[in-house]
Amino acid sequence: MRTTSAGAIRIATKGPGDVSGLMSMIESGAIDPASILAILGKTEGNGGVNDFTREYAVAALCTALAPRLGLSPAQVEQRIAFVMSGGTEGVLSPHITVFTRQEVERPAGISGKRLSIGVAHTRDFLPEELGRSAQIMETAKAVKAAMEHVGISDPADVHFVQIKCPLLTSDRVEAASARGNKTVTTSAYSSMAYSRGASALGVAVALGEIAPDIRDEDVLRRYDLFSKVASTSAGIELMHNVVIVLGNSTLSVSAFEIGHAVMSDAIDAAAVSAALQSVGLGIAPQAGAGRELVNIFAKAEASPDGTVRGFRHTMLEDTDISSTRHARAAVGGLIAGLAGTSAIYVSGGAEHQGPPGGGPVAVIARLPD
């Protein structure tokens, strides 16, 4: 297996369709478009079923990259893993993180484990499979395939698994019904949670965090079953899962490394600090040994029991604003203050992604030259 070098570059955006920052870096030679493996982004939509900023952002990126790669926009979308997370409430700032990977010869004097990125896709799911064991097991297979592809054999070296998963629409529910099958829910909004939860449980199965004897009825019920590194986002634009595994590998000579911690609740500042320390960084604006923060990736949700450390919260009872939007704003503000930047990736809806009310938080740092 060849040695690889993975890169991670954060680029601010002026809107969902803004590709100027990425194009400038390509034109300057800072990014080779042929090396782009995945792009994760935060867009200023509502993060819900009708958040079309995600699809708009992907379309803009594919259209811009197509001539650079000699491909059609549709082929670009097949080649590069795109995950757009809607919702930049509070201080969260819209941006994209571009991940690259190239095969290289190992330079002398480099040892240890460095950032490594693996991507895999599941097959397309039938609507009636979403939120159920089929989605769990197919996701587990894809996670293992992504790990194997980049030489990550130890689950402890996996620090973040980002997944884009499908959701149900009325047409998809109707199609299943026409075949005599029943979907896990008929609500498009509720289906986002089921799909996110099943995908996260797939990560947990793949990494040995939970036993593989998971049942359909465990999804969104057994919250004691979760992954400490899964981050899943649902969207209307696909019917399969896109799996991006971020970890450290001895086969990588990257200038970056990744670490993580797990927030026990929405105000767990200690966990954010631990995640920063795992890659040699301190609380902003301090850095460690010449290291530089690239980005922080975290999950956020309103605690399902309605409390945070014994005090009642009202996020689940707000008729005007979705609880996921409250949670993104709260967790985003906490992390931004500790990291010293608001350009961070905080995704709402953390079903089976960390303990109830909490979630994983991963940090990528650039190592000193």
Steps between C-alpha positions, in 0.01 A plus 500: 500500500643836392588786733252787482496864600165641613425870512230712661432864411221719640357765267245768591195541274286806428194291423394145407601554137833671570792304356739795461722403793547146374564617144759751620689227683488277194626781277785576739603136511419461870246228414529246220140435392591144404593430864165610650343204675220658705348837584311563824311824532271709718228691317266766631176308447259367761647150509156349442329302227460808281854630545597532136820693581669160533411391149576847365847494654579156358373603155716815503810306604445227240443757224817689594718190530372325187722680245800474732460122512383445143175352626131585494348644821321169556830312472663739747227421753574131455875550538509733803315437827293809580340549840320828554352567844236770510462741790742771616301633792657733753865574430560204268660615175433343158806328358629187330784266595674344204666163556766380260698181463799413284725199471860599577839355579573494873744780591783416734454577868120479515353251744190449708140524396368786289162607361352247262168524314294217359177528302241236417140484385221263586258370239181695444235424762134430448282747690384225736862421594576845641528509879518123521754217523574499125631855522695416815677198353572654160648802676719275715633332186580836340683624811718189502569537127607863544732404787657216306556719196730736695662247729320574827470166679456612861157654579675717760667686212161611364411841641207617288265333252290744303201357316249655264182293498157515329161597634144412407274713284132451428588353160740252657246398763239453229738289289561265793127477569431415136728197542310396813772620739482738793765761576631561851303828505290702259642831623785640292637693798487199733669286234808720524549390861442132418749511212760686705455262792524181294809632321668582833422152632666362187818684595476360853464145365796541263730628775391245760342764722181294517408139418377428146171348620322833460126497437272733306319595819825616663527802270396820685411292807819347640694819555752307709624370164714759321825574321759734648626612158196500268359816345205454266300750296187425298417655165243472225756484219604132523375147573825345625746576778823685430757398764814703579736348756752737660775342705875466542712241322866400480454485121442876491768770487247780528585834658185462711362285779158451654379427852166501678309499826134449590277774639270365770259791455464831316714696749787253535790743459742249654443258213569773242821584684596131505441474125726800439765353728484166316671668204731721706288816503396720789203726559491787250687705423777276628654236276729215584855450372436687176189301416208667321129431530341402170144430609277350767217261419225437753148370547230678696153413622248603762516252785197272454422494874439876496779590741865606502677410825179499696352820364209506257557617144225605257659407167258212446196713581561796271226511235679768299855367476610140451700349785781414258545868426514587869756225557726604213503857626574401860774249426640717222537794737671289764752348258563827316593669826745226591644465149524871424313470169138477390585315177436158651291205386216439744224270380163457669315176567729270702285187526730212607796735442649524845296479821151657508531878497872484418709397201847454356733793442802450273790735432740510205832677550781584263837383630800734506722492191 
